[in-house]
Amino acid sequence: MKKLLFIALILASVSASAQGVKLNAYTNYVFMDQVDSYYGDASYFDGQIKGGFQWGAGLQYNISPLSGIELTYHRQDTKADASYRSQNGTIRKNEFDVALNWIMLNGVREIKKPGGKFEAFGGMGIGMCIIDTKNKFNGNTENATKFAWQIRGGGNVWVSEKVGIKLTAQLQSAVQSMGGGFYIGTGGAGAGVSSFSSLMQFGLGTGLVVKLGGTAK
């Protein structure tokens, strides 16, 4: 966490006139993901994180004309349907409010034909996913911070020298992030689950890219 904030401060301090700086805006649709964990008849959960709209922004700094790093933030507010065994032993089905906050540091590699309007890009990154959940049945709220990774690719279609349309496909995963007792927020240690399920989301989207400076040399 502290390292990512330190990197964010470094990138934020780069002057807008510096070479190779881009501001990216993202709007994505992420698809539903199944999460489940089974540790026995008295300790399990089975659910779905619903798909929906995800928005985000990123600050990219190119250390060479076609290679750079980007710090990104994405957020999705969604729902989760889950079946689980409650503290009194009954099986419940409930809908949870879930907020997913992805903070990632990505390596970026770009490919562009000289003089062309289309610029392909790809890369991968690591970071964290901050997960906030609310149990609508009992009002319990819980949160967790988990290690995350992502792979992504797409292209920039430049409509002018400084502004382009960004097309993105991405796969994000929060490792070992969903558990029955705490992270789903079922309430009470008696409903805890001893194993966990990783969250994995595939998304497609579009956005804008703006060059804040010149081209890196």
Z-matrix of the N, CA and C atoms (Angstrom, degrees):
N
C 1 1.449
C 2 1.528 1 110.30
N 3 1.343 2 117.78 1 -52.20
C 4 1.456 3 121.46 2 -178.72
C 5 1.522 4 111.30 3 -62.46
N 6 1.342 5 116.77 4 -37.59
C 7 1.457 6 119.95 5 179.64
C 8 1.521 7 110.83 6 -65.19
N 9 1.355 8 117.39 7 -41.86
C 10 1.451 9 120.21 8 -179.66
C 11 1.530 10 111.09 9 -66.36
N 12 1.326 11 117.49 10 -39.14
C 13 1.453 12 120.44 11 177.44
C 14 1.522 13 111.22 12 -65.15
N 15 1.350 14 116.30 13 -37.02
C 16 1.460 15 120.65 14 177.61
C 17 1.525 16 110.51 15 -63.54
N 18 1.343 17 116.33 16 -43.30
C 19 1.470 18 120.59 17 178.23
C 20 1.517 19 110.17 18 -64.37
N 21 1.346 20 116.80 19 -39.14
C 22 1.461 21 120.36 20 179.18
C 23 1.518 22 111.46 21 -61.02
N 24 1.321 23 116.53 22 -41.11
C 25 1.459 24 120.36 23 179.22
C 26 1.520 25 111.46 24 -65.13
N 27 1.332 26 116.24 25 -37.86
C 28 1.472 27 120.07 26 178.20
C 29 1.525 28 110.41 27 -63.44
N 30 1.354 29 115.56 28 -47.06
C 31 1.464 30 119.24 29 -178.75
C 32 1.517 31 110.81 30 -66.74
N 33 1.323 32 117.11 31 -39.21
C 34 1.459 33 120.21 32 -178.80
C 35 1.524 34 112.04 33 -66.53
N 36 1.333 35 115.73 34 -25.58
C 37 1.467 36 119.40 35 -178.01
C 38 1.524 37 112.89 36 -82.01
N 39 1.336 38 116.53 37 -8.53
C 40 1.464 39 119.37 38 178.87
C 41 1.527 40 109.25 39 -68.49
N 42 1.295 41 117.46 40 129.04
C 43 1.464 42 120.80 41 -178.68
C 44 1.515 43 111.07 42 -64.87
N 45 1.325 44 114.87 43 146.73
C 46 1.462 45 119.83 44 179.58
C 47 1.524 46 111.44 45 -64.50
N 48 1.306 47 117.37 46 -18.27
C 49 1.455 48 120.32 47 178.58
C 50 1.520 49 112.54 48 -87.22
N 51 1.323 50 116.65 49 -3.92
C 52 1.460 51 119.69 50 -178.99
C 53 1.517 52 110.36 51 -68.99
N 54 1.318 53 116.08 52 153.14
C 55 1.452 54 120.81 53 -179.02
C 56 1.516 55 110.65 54 -75.48
N 57 1.355 56 115.31 55 141.89
C 58 1.460 57 120.73 56 171.28
C 59 1.511 58 115.34 57 80.81
N 60 1.348 59 120.04 58 19.24
C 61 1.459 60 121.94 59 179.76
C 62 1.523 61 109.39 60 -100.14
N 63 1.361 62 116.35 61 131.00
C 64 1.462 63 121.88 62 178.70
C 65 1.516 64 109.63 63 -130.17
N 66 1.312 65 115.84 64 141.70
C 67 1.454 66 122.69 65 173.79
C 68 1.520 67 107.43 66 -107.68
N 69 1.336 68 116.83 67 123.69
C 70 1.455 69 122.53 68 -177.53
C 71 1.518 70 111.01 69 -113.87
N 72 1.327 71 116.92 70 136.10
C 73 1.461 72 122.99 71 174.51
C 74 1.531 73 107.95 72 -117.55
N 75 1.340 74 116.88 73 135.13
C 76 1.460 75 121.93 74 -173.64
C 77 1.530 76 111.45 75 -122.91
N 78 1.322 77 116.27 76 138.57
C 79 1.466 78 123.33 77 165.41
C 80 1.525 79 106.59 78 -132.64
N 81 1.337 80 116.55 79 120.88
C 82 1.457 81 121.44 80 -175.20
C 83 1.528 82 111.23 81 -128.22
N 84 1.314 83 115.30 82 156.84
C 85 1.454 84 120.79 83 164.16
C 86 1.521 85 107.12 84 -110.07
N 87 1.337 86 116.74 85 122.32
C 88 1.457 87 121.23 86 178.69
C 89 1.522 88 108.56 87 -105.68
N 90 1.322 89 116.04 88 142.16
C 91 1.452 90 121.97 89 -173.59
C 92 1.534 91 111.02 90 -90.36
N 93 1.319 92 114.42 91 160.14
C 94 1.462 93 122.58 92 -178.63
C 95 1.531 94 110.95 93 -60.69
N 96 1.347 95 115.66 94 148.61
C 97 1.458 96 120.83 95 176.08
C 98 1.527 97 109.74 96 -133.38
N 99 1.326 98 115.54 97 139.03
C 100 1.457 99 122.25 98 177.99
C 101 1.527 100 109.61 99 -87.49
N 102 1.342 101 117.31 100 130.35
C 103 1.463 102 121.73 101 175.62
C 104 1.523 103 107.94 102 -126.73
N 105 1.322 104 115.99 103 136.92
C 106 1.456 105 119.33 104 -179.84
C 107 1.518 106 109.96 105 -156.31
N 108 1.309 107 115.20 106 154.94
C 109 1.452 108 121.74 107 178.27
C 110 1.526 109 108.21 108 -151.76
N 111 1.326 110 116.51 109 129.58
C 112 1.469 111 120.85 110 -177.29
C 113 1.521 112 109.26 111 -130.63
N 114 1.347 113 114.89 112 122.09
C 115 1.450 114 120.35 113 179.08
C 116 1.526 115 111.34 114 -125.78
N 117 1.323 116 115.92 115 8.36
C 118 1.451 117 122.05 116 -178.11
C 119 1.514 118 110.62 117 141.97
N 120 1.335 119 117.71 118 168.57
C 121 1.457 120 121.53 119 -177.08
C 122 1.524 121 112.69 120 -61.67
N 123 1.332 122 117.72 121 -25.03
C 124 1.460 123 121.22 122 -177.71
C 125 1.514 124 112.71 123 -101.11
N 126 1.323 125 117.61 124 4.24
C 127 1.454 126 120.20 125 -175.73
C 128 1.524 127 109.85 126 -150.49
N 129 1.331 128 115.66 127 91.10
C 130 1.456 129 119.66 128 -179.25
C 131 1.523 130 109.29 129 -161.63
N 132 1.323 131 115.61 130 165.38
C 133 1.456 132 121.35 131 165.75
C 134 1.519 133 107.63 132 -151.23
N 135 1.318 134 115.18 133 156.57
C 136 1.455 135 122.22 134 -179.13
C 137 1.519 136 107.34 135 -147.09
N 138 1.325 137 117.85 136 122.63
C 139 1.457 138 118.42 137 -176.06
C 140 1.511 139 113.64 138 -158.31
N 141 1.326 140 114.55 139 -178.06
C 142 1.448 141 122.86 140 179.59
C 143 1.526 142 109.51 141 -134.02
N 144 1.337 143 116.27 142 131.51
C 145 1.450 144 121.52 143 169.40
C 146 1.526 145 106.69 144 -88.80
N 147 1.317 146 117.03 145 116.11
C 148 1.455 147 120.45 146 -173.86
C 149 1.520 148 111.57 147 -70.61
N 150 1.319 149 115.20 148 150.58
C 151 1.447 150 121.15 149 175.85
C 152 1.510 151 110.96 150 -76.35
N 153 1.315 152 116.70 151 172.60
C 154 1.451 153 120.13 152 178.52
C 155 1.512 154 112.85 153 162.44
N 156 1.313 155 114.73 154 -166.35
C 157 1.463 156 122.55 155 -174.96
C 158 1.524 157 111.19 156 -78.09
N 159 1.312 158 115.29 157 137.13
C 160 1.457 159 122.44 158 175.93
C 161 1.532 160 108.47 159 -130.65
N 162 1.321 161 117.03 160 133.35
C 163 1.457 162 120.33 161 177.86
C 164 1.527 163 109.31 162 -120.01
N 165 1.324 164 115.66 163 161.19
C 166 1.455 165 117.96 164 -179.21
C 167 1.510 166 112.76 165 -173.48
N 168 1.332 167 114.21 166 176.82
C 169 1.463 168 121.22 167 179.10
C 170 1.518 169 108.58 168 -150.50
N 171 1.313 170 115.93 169 156.54
C 172 1.460 171 120.49 170 -179.59
C 173 1.515 172 111.61 171 -147.93
N 174 1.320 173 115.52 172 149.07
C 175 1.459 174 122.53 173 174.72
C 176 1.523 175 107.74 174 -116.06
N 177 1.316 176 116.41 175 118.23
C 178 1.466 177 122.72 176 -174.94
C 179 1.521 178 110.52 177 -112.48
N 180 1.326 179 114.98 178 136.56
C 181 1.465 180 120.84 179 176.14
C 182 1.522 181 108.67 180 -125.91
N 183 1.317 182 116.70 181 118.11
C 184 1.457 183 121.75 182 179.85
C 185 1.527 184 110.04 183 -86.47
N 186 1.331 185 115.17 184 120.48
C 187 1.453 186 120.11 185 178.88
C 188 1.527 187 111.54 186 -86.98
N 189 1.341 188 116.28 187 -10.24
C 190 1.459 189 123.82 188 171.67
C 191 1.523 190 106.03 189 -147.13
N 192 1.341 191 119.37 190 171.31
C 193 1.467 192 119.27 191 -177.31
C 194 1.527 193 114.46 192 -55.48
N 195 1.339 194 119.17 193 -29.05
C 196 1.454 195 120.75 194 -174.26
C 197 1.523 196 113.56 195 -126.58
N 198 1.306 197 118.96 196 9.27
C 199 1.462 198 121.76 197 -179.75
C 200 1.520 199 109.72 198 -135.31
N 201 1.346 200 115.60 199 141.35
C 202 1.442 201 118.55 200 179.83
C 203 1.515 202 112.46 201 -163.07
N 204 1.323 203 115.12 202 -173.08
C 205 1.456 204 122.58 203 175.59
C 206 1.523 205 107.83 204 -128.43
N 207 1.342 206 115.78 205 150.24
C 208 1.455 207 120.38 206 -178.75
C 209 1.521 208 109.61 207 -139.30
N 210 1.311 209 116.09 208 131.81
C 211 1.457 210 122.53 209 172.81
C 212 1.519 211 108.01 210 -98.94
N 213 1.338 212 117.99 211 122.90
C 214 1.457 213 121.72 212 -174.73
C 215 1.524 214 111.41 213 -124.43
N 216 1.327 215 114.09 214 153.01
C 217 1.464 216 121.92 215 171.26
C 218 1.524 217 108.15 216 -130.94
N 219 1.336 218 117.15 217 128.17
C 220 1.457 219 122.77 218 175.82
C 221 1.523 220 108.95 219 -127.14
N 222 1.334 221 116.46 220 146.29
C 223 1.458 222 120.92 221 177.72
C 224 1.525 223 109.99 222 -136.79
N 225 1.329 224 114.51 223 139.52
C 226 1.456 225 122.34 224 173.42
C 227 1.524 226 109.25 225 -133.80
N 228 1.331 227 116.36 226 128.46
C 229 1.463 228 122.42 227 171.97
C 230 1.521 229 107.35 228 -105.76
N 231 1.335 230 116.75 229 118.42
C 232 1.454 231 120.19 230 -171.86
C 233 1.528 232 110.88 231 -144.96
N 234 1.324 233 116.33 232 -168.72
C 235 1.459 234 123.52 233 179.79
C 236 1.524 235 109.09 234 -124.80
N 237 1.324 236 115.57 235 157.01
C 238 1.464 237 121.62 236 173.96
C 239 1.523 238 108.31 237 -133.46
N 240 1.322 239 116.65 238 127.68
C 241 1.465 240 122.02 239 172.98
C 242 1.519 241 107.87 240 -97.99
N 243 1.323 242 117.67 241 129.82
C 244 1.467 243 120.48 242 -176.99
C 245 1.514 244 111.03 243 -143.37
N 246 1.336 245 114.96 244 145.07
C 247 1.461 246 122.64 245 169.72
C 248 1.516 247 107.24 246 -109.50
N 249 1.352 248 116.69 247 135.50
C 250 1.458 249 120.45 248 -176.98
C 251 1.519 250 109.03 249 -156.19
N 252 1.322 251 116.10 250 161.24
C 253 1.457 252 121.22 251 175.00
C 254 1.525 253 109.22 252 -90.47
N 255 1.334 254 116.73 253 121.96
C 256 1.453 255 121.60 254 -175.70
C 257 1.520 256 110.62 255 -77.93
N 258 1.331 257 115.07 256 178.27
C 259 1.457 258 120.97 257 -175.27
C 260 1.527 259 112.01 258 -64.61
N 261 1.348 260 117.96 259 -30.89
C 262 1.465 261 120.24 260 179.90
C 263 1.528 262 113.05 261 -89.10
N 264 1.343 263 116.08 262 6.75
C 265 1.459 264 120.33 263 174.07
C 266 1.510 265 115.34 264 95.28
N 267 1.330 266 118.85 265 -6.53
C 268 1.457 267 120.53 266 179.49
C 269 1.523 268 109.96 267 -83.90
N 270 1.330 269 115.07 268 154.09
C 271 1.459 270 120.86 269 178.52
C 272 1.522 271 108.20 270 -90.90
N 273 1.310 272 116.40 271 125.02
C 274 1.452 273 121.76 272 -178.98
C 275 1.524 274 110.76 273 -115.58
N 276 1.324 275 114.94 274 150.45
C 277 1.452 276 122.44 275 169.59
C 278 1.520 277 106.37 276 -120.30
N 279 1.314 278 115.72 277 129.30
C 280 1.455 279 118.63 278 -172.42
C 281 1.521 280 109.86 279 -146.41
N 282 1.330 281 115.22 280 156.71
C 283 1.461 282 121.80 281 174.13
C 284 1.523 283 108.51 282 -108.10
N 285 1.318 284 116.61 283 131.54
C 286 1.460 285 122.92 284 -178.37
C 287 1.526 286 109.80 285 -112.98
N 288 1.328 287 115.73 286 145.28
C 289 1.458 288 121.03 287 168.75
C 290 1.523 289 108.36 288 -84.39
N 291 1.328 290 116.78 289 131.30
C 292 1.465 291 121.68 290 -177.08
C 293 1.523 292 109.73 291 -131.43
N 294 1.323 293 116.62 292 131.41
C 295 1.462 294 122.53 293 172.86
C 296 1.523 295 108.06 294 -118.20
N 297 1.315 296 116.75 295 125.24
C 298 1.461 297 123.30 296 -179.25
C 299 1.525 298 109.00 297 -112.24
N 300 1.332 299 116.11 298 121.96
C 301 1.465 300 122.46 299 179.36
C 302 1.525 301 108.33 300 -118.35
N 303 1.335 302 116.41 301 112.24
C 304 1.458 303 122.42 302 -177.61
C 305 1.527 304 109.05 303 -103.14
N 306 1.339 305 117.63 304 122.25
C 307 1.464 306 123.54 305 174.37
C 308 1.529 307 107.29 306 -118.42
N 309 1.332 308 116.19 307 113.78
C 310 1.461 309 120.36 308 -169.61
C 311 1.530 310 110.72 309 -131.46
N 312 1.333 311 115.07 310 146.74
C 313 1.456 312 123.02 311 171.24
C 314 1.518 313 107.51 312 -113.26
N 315 1.334 314 116.66 313 117.72
C 316 1.455 315 122.62 314 -171.15
C 317 1.522 316 112.08 315 -116.52
N 318 1.319 317 115.34 316 142.89
C 319 1.448 318 120.92 317 164.43
C 320 1.516 319 108.81 318 -86.80
N 321 1.327 320 116.94 319 140.10
C 322 1.467 321 121.85 320 -176.05
C 323 1.521 322 109.12 321 -126.83
N 324 1.331 323 114.96 322 132.86
C 325 1.463 324 121.00 323 173.94
C 326 1.513 325 108.16 324 -124.67
N 327 1.339 326 117.14 325 127.85
C 328 1.457 327 122.05 326 -176.49
C 329 1.524 328 110.55 327 -115.91
N 330 1.329 329 115.23 328 149.19
C 331 1.466 330 121.97 329 177.70
C 332 1.522 331 107.38 330 -132.08
N 333 1.316 332 115.71 331 124.73
C 334 1.462 333 119.32 332 -177.75
C 335 1.521 334 109.84 333 -143.26
N 336 1.337 335 115.40 334 133.69
C 337 1.452 336 121.00 335 175.17
C 338 1.519 337 108.81 336 -76.02
N 339 1.333 338 118.80 337 132.88
C 340 1.470 339 120.27 338 -179.27
C 341 1.524 340 111.60 339 -54.14
N 342 1.319 341 115.81 340 126.62
C 343 1.452 342 120.89 341 179.31
C 344 1.516 343 114.42 342 83.71
N 345 1.323 344 117.49 343 -5.53
C 346 1.453 345 120.26 344 -177.91
C 347 1.519 346 112.66 345 -82.66
N 348 1.339 347 115.84 346 162.84
C 349 1.464 348 122.21 347 179.68
C 350 1.528 349 112.50 348 -95.56
N 351 1.335 350 117.23 349 -13.38
C 352 1.466 351 120.31 350 -177.57
C 353 1.527 352 110.27 351 -106.84
N 354 1.321 353 115.00 352 134.40
C 355 1.461 354 121.86 353 -178.90
C 356 1.530 355 108.32 354 -128.92
N 357 1.319 356 118.15 355 112.58
C 358 1.461 357 121.62 356 178.70
C 359 1.524 358 109.57 357 -82.63
N 360 1.328 359 115.80 358 151.24
C 361 1.460 360 119.33 359 177.31
C 362 1.524 361 109.65 360 -145.64
N 363 1.316 362 115.94 361 158.96
C 364 1.455 363 122.53 362 176.09
C 365 1.511 364 109.66 363 -160.24
N 366 1.317 365 115.55 364 166.72
C 367 1.455 366 118.90 365 178.80
C 368 1.505 367 112.05 366 164.76
N 369 1.317 368 114.98 367 -175.89
C 370 1.459 369 121.04 368 178.94
C 371 1.518 370 108.90 369 -146.61
N 372 1.336 371 115.44 370 163.80
C 373 1.447 372 118.87 371 -178.21
C 374 1.510 373 112.98 372 -155.86
N 375 1.309 374 115.15 373 169.91
C 376 1.456 375 122.53 374 176.58
C 377 1.523 376 108.67 375 -132.01
N 378 1.319 377 115.57 376 161.00
C 379 1.450 378 120.03 377 -179.98
C 380 1.511 379 110.90 378 172.93
N 381 1.335 380 116.43 379 -135.22
C 382 1.455 381 120.89 380 -176.59
C 383 1.516 382 110.50 381 -143.52
N 384 1.328 383 114.61 382 155.75
C 385 1.452 384 121.80 383 172.31
C 386 1.524 385 107.39 384 -122.35
N 387 1.328 386 116.83 385 121.09
C 388 1.455 387 122.45 386 176.87
C 389 1.524 388 107.39 387 -96.66
N 390 1.322 389 116.84 388 118.59
C 391 1.457 390 123.09 389 -172.77
C 392 1.527 391 109.38 390 -111.83
N 393 1.329 392 116.78 391 122.90
C 394 1.463 393 122.62 392 175.36
C 395 1.528 394 108.14 393 -114.72
N 396 1.330 395 117.14 394 128.33
C 397 1.457 396 120.98 395 179.81
C 398 1.517 397 110.01 396 -127.39
N 399 1.343 398 114.80 397 150.73
C 400 1.459 399 121.28 398 175.14
C 401 1.524 400 108.91 399 -134.02
N 402 1.324 401 116.58 400 126.02
C 403 1.452 402 123.16 401 176.14
C 404 1.524 403 107.84 402 -82.99
N 405 1.333 404 117.62 403 110.69
C 406 1.451 405 121.00 404 -175.95
C 407 1.534 406 112.22 405 -72.56
N 408 1.353 407 117.29 406 -14.12
C 409 1.458 408 120.72 407 179.77
C 410 1.526 409 111.50 408 -78.90
N 411 1.350 410 116.67 409 -44.91
C 412 1.467 411 119.08 410 -176.85
C 413 1.534 412 113.35 411 -116.66
N 414 1.327 413 118.14 412 0.32
C 415 1.450 414 121.23 413 177.23
C 416 1.510 415 115.24 414 79.91
N 417 1.342 416 118.92 415 1.65
C 418 1.467 417 121.44 416 179.95
C 419 1.527 418 110.82 417 -66.08
N 420 1.319 419 116.31 418 139.25
C 421 1.459 420 122.04 419 174.11
C 422 1.521 421 108.58 420 -121.31
N 423 1.328 422 116.32 421 139.85
C 424 1.459 423 122.22 422 -179.86
C 425 1.517 424 108.37 423 -138.88
N 426 1.332 425 115.77 424 160.72
C 427 1.461 426 119.96 425 175.08
C 428 1.523 427 109.34 426 -147.56
N 429 1.317 428 114.79 427 156.88
C 430 1.459 429 120.93 428 179.37
C 431 1.521 430 108.46 429 -152.88
N 432 1.323 431 116.50 430 150.93
C 433 1.458 432 123.03 431 174.97
C 434 1.518 433 108.21 432 -118.70
N 435 1.339 434 116.44 433 124.12
C 436 1.461 435 121.42 434 -174.12
C 437 1.520 436 111.39 435 -128.36
N 438 1.327 437 114.73 436 149.37
C 439 1.466 438 120.75 437 173.82
C 440 1.528 439 109.35 438 -61.10
N 441 1.340 440 116.22 439 140.68
C 442 1.459 441 120.94 440 -177.94
C 443 1.527 442 110.26 441 -139.00
N 444 1.331 443 114.68 442 156.18
C 445 1.460 444 121.32 443 174.65
C 446 1.527 445 108.60 444 -139.62
N 447 1.342 446 115.58 445 162.43
C 448 1.456 447 119.09 446 176.52
C 449 1.520 448 110.89 447 -153.10
N 450 1.327 449 114.31 448 154.89
C 451 1.467 450 123.97 449 172.81
C 452 1.524 451 106.66 450 -127.34
N 453 1.303 452 116.91 451 138.34
C 454 1.464 453 118.41 452 -178.24
C 455 1.521 454 111.08 453 -152.00
N 456 1.321 455 114.71 454 162.58
C 457 1.450 456 121.92 455 178.23
C 458 1.516 457 109.52 456 -161.41
N 459 1.319 458 116.06 457 168.65
C 460 1.459 459 119.99 458 179.53
C 461 1.503 460 111.12 459 161.00
N 462 1.319 461 116.06 460 -147.29
C 463 1.445 462 119.95 461 -177.80
C 464 1.514 463 112.57 462 -159.79
N 465 1.321 464 115.68 463 157.20
C 466 1.464 465 123.45 464 173.77
C 467 1.521 466 108.49 465 -111.37
N 468 1.318 467 116.51 466 127.79
C 469 1.463 468 122.13 467 175.63
C 470 1.522 469 107.06 468 -105.39
N 471 1.317 470 116.86 469 107.65
C 472 1.463 471 121.15 470 -173.93
C 473 1.520 472 109.82 471 -81.80
N 474 1.340 473 115.76 472 118.51
C 475 1.462 474 121.45 473 178.49
C 476 1.527 475 110.99 474 -94.27
N 477 1.322 476 116.15 475 -14.19
C 478 1.458 477 122.34 476 173.14
C 479 1.519 478 107.37 477 -151.85
N 480 1.321 479 117.31 478 -177.99
C 481 1.459 480 120.46 479 -179.09
C 482 1.522 481 111.90 480 -65.28
N 483 1.340 482 117.13 481 -28.91
C 484 1.461 483 121.30 482 -173.68
C 485 1.524 484 115.00 483 -111.69
N 486 1.318 485 119.23 484 -19.53
C 487 1.470 486 122.35 485 -171.71
C 488 1.523 487 109.90 486 -124.01
N 489 1.334 488 115.47 487 136.44
C 490 1.452 489 120.67 488 178.16
C 491 1.520 490 111.58 489 -141.66
N 492 1.329 491 115.42 490 165.64
C 493 1.459 492 123.13 491 174.70
C 494 1.525 493 108.31 492 -98.94
N 495 1.317 494 116.40 493 128.89
C 496 1.463 495 121.65 494 -176.18
C 497 1.525 496 109.91 495 -102.24
N 498 1.333 497 116.56 496 131.00
C 499 1.464 498 123.73 497 175.24
C 500 1.524 499 107.89 498 -116.09
N 501 1.344 500 116.95 499 128.84
C 502 1.459 501 120.22 500 -170.88
C 503 1.520 502 111.73 501 -136.54
N 504 1.339 503 115.65 502 140.57
C 505 1.469 504 123.44 503 166.21
C 506 1.520 505 106.66 504 -124.97
N 507 1.345 506 117.59 505 133.84
C 508 1.453 507 119.72 506 -175.21
C 509 1.521 508 111.35 507 -145.12
N 510 1.325 509 114.60 508 152.85
C 511 1.456 510 122.65 509 173.42
C 512 1.520 511 107.05 510 -125.25
N 513 1.340 512 117.23 511 119.79
C 514 1.457 513 122.96 512 -179.20
C 515 1.519 514 109.51 513 -118.07
N 516 1.331 515 115.78 514 143.62
C 517 1.458 516 119.88 515 178.41
C 518 1.515 517 110.12 516 -140.89
N 519 1.346 518 115.77 517 131.55
C 520 1.455 519 123.05 518 170.42
C 521 1.524 520 106.68 519 -102.31
N 522 1.321 521 117.17 520 115.66
C 523 1.456 522 122.70 521 -169.13
C 524 1.524 523 110.48 522 -77.56
N 525 1.337 524 115.69 523 129.49
C 526 1.472 525 122.90 524 176.61
C 527 1.525 526 110.79 525 49.01
N 528 1.325 527 116.17 526 55.90
C 529 1.459 528 120.27 527 -169.33
C 530 1.514 529 115.03 528 -105.49
N 531 1.335 530 117.94 529 -20.97
C 532 1.455 531 119.87 530 -173.51
C 533 1.523 532 110.50 531 -114.91
N 534 1.341 533 116.36 532 117.12
C 535 1.453 534 122.24 533 176.33
C 536 1.509 535 110.72 534 -129.00
N 537 1.323 536 117.96 535 155.06
C 538 1.452 537 121.14 536 -171.20
C 539 1.503 538 115.09 537 -69.39
N 540 1.317 539 119.08 538 -38.33
C 541 1.454 540 120.20 539 -172.93
C 542 1.511 541 113.81 540 -85.01
N 543 1.345 542 117.76 541 -45.10
C 544 1.458 543 119.76 542 -171.09
C 545 1.523 544 112.35 543 -100.34
N 546 1.327 545 117.05 544 -56.31
C 547 1.452 546 119.43 545 -169.28
C 548 1.518 547 112.48 546 -75.42
N 549 1.349 548 117.29 547 -30.60
C 550 1.463 549 119.27 548 173.20
C 551 1.527 550 109.58 549 -81.66
N 552 1.324 551 118.13 550 -21.12
C 553 1.446 552 120.45 551 174.62
C 554 1.510 553 114.33 552 76.90
N 555 1.337 554 117.00 553 40.07
C 556 1.469 555 119.35 554 -178.66
C 557 1.516 556 111.55 555 -71.48
N 558 1.315 557 117.82 556 -23.32
C 559 1.460 558 120.98 557 174.27
C 560 1.509 559 112.81 558 94.65
N 561 1.342 560 117.08 559 121.00
C 562 1.450 561 121.27 560 175.58
C 563 1.510 562 113.09 561 91.52
N 564 1.340 563 116.07 562 137.89
C 565 1.458 564 120.49 563 -178.91
C 566 1.517 565 111.80 564 -64.44
N 567 1.330 566 116.69 565 -24.42
C 568 1.465 567 119.56 566 -179.46
C 569 1.502 568 114.12 567 -66.56
N 570 1.334 569 116.48 568 -16.31
C 571 1.463 570 120.09 569 179.07
C 572 1.518 571 111.76 570 -100.89
N 573 1.336 572 117.43 571 12.86
C 574 1.456 573 120.67 572 -176.36
C 575 1.506 574 113.43 573 -67.93
N 576 1.305 575 115.78 574 154.59
C 577 1.455 576 122.94 575 177.62
C 578 1.518 577 107.71 576 -122.67
N 579 1.339 578 116.88 577 135.11
C 580 1.454 579 121.04 578 -173.57
C 581 1.519 580 113.45 579 -88.49
N 582 1.307 581 118.18 580 -6.51
C 583 1.461 582 121.04 581 175.56
C 584 1.524 583 108.45 582 -125.42
N 585 1.339 584 115.62 583 165.67
C 586 1.444 585 119.88 584 -171.53
C 587 1.525 586 110.02 585 -135.37
N 588 1.317 587 114.90 586 163.48
C 589 1.451 588 121.78 587 -179.10
C 590 1.517 589 109.18 588 -121.70
N 591 1.320 590 117.00 589 134.98
C 592 1.461 591 120.92 590 177.69
C 593 1.524 592 110.14 591 -79.27
N 594 1.325 593 115.18 592 140.39
C 595 1.458 594 121.61 593 176.48
C 596 1.521 595 108.61 594 -90.30
N 597 1.338 596 116.65 595 131.88
C 598 1.456 597 121.53 596 179.41
C 599 1.517 598 108.49 597 -135.90
N 600 1.322 599 116.70 598 125.96
C 601 1.457 600 121.53 599 -176.38
C 602 1.523 601 110.65 600 -129.80
N 603 1.346 602 115.15 601 132.92
C 604 1.456 603 121.90 602 175.06
C 605 1.520 604 107.66 603 -106.22
N 606 1.329 605 116.11 604 134.86
C 607 1.451 606 119.92 605 -177.32
C 608 1.516 607 113.07 606 -137.24
N 609 1.328 608 114.76 607 152.36
C 610 1.461 609 122.91 608 175.15
C 611 1.521 610 107.93 609 -128.79
N 612 1.337 611 116.53 610 142.04
C 613 1.449 612 116.51 611 -178.19
C 614 1.510 613 113.99 612 -166.95
N 615 1.309 614 112.86 613 -178.49
C 616 1.453 615 121.50 614 178.18
C 617 1.524 616 108.62 615 -138.04
N 618 1.303 617 116.12 616 171.43
C 619 1.458 618 119.91 617 -179.08
C 620 1.512 619 110.50 618 -179.56
N 621 1.319 620 114.96 619 -159.49
C 622 1.459 621 121.34 620 -179.12
C 623 1.526 622 110.12 621 -126.36
N 624 1.322 623 115.61 622 149.92
C 625 1.464 624 121.74 623 172.52
C 626 1.518 625 107.72 624 -129.21
N 627 1.324 626 115.65 625 132.13
C 628 1.456 627 121.54 626 -178.53
C 629 1.523 628 108.90 627 -126.52
N 630 1.342 629 115.98 628 126.66
C 631 1.456 630 120.98 629 174.48
C 632 1.522 631 108.91 630 -79.94
N 633 1.321 632 115.71 631 122.45
C 634 1.454 633 120.46 632 178.85
C 635 1.519 634 112.72 633 -92.91
N 636 1.329 635 116.11 634 -15.56
C 637 1.456 636 119.87 635 -179.22
C 638 1.508 637 109.39 636 -141.08
N 639 1.323 638 115.46 637 -163.26
C 640 1.453 639 120.35 638 179.03
C 641 1.510 640 111.21 639 -82.88
N 642 1.310 641 116.17 640 -169.59
C 643 1.460 642 122.31 641 179.54
C 644 1.520 643 109.58 642 -87.52
N 645 1.350 644 115.93 643 135.06
C 646 1.464 645 119.41 644 178.39
C 647 1.519 646 110.37 645 -62.90
N 648 1.344 647 115.66 646 144.72
C 649 1.458 648 119.98 647 179.92
C 650 1.495 649 110.32 648 -117.44
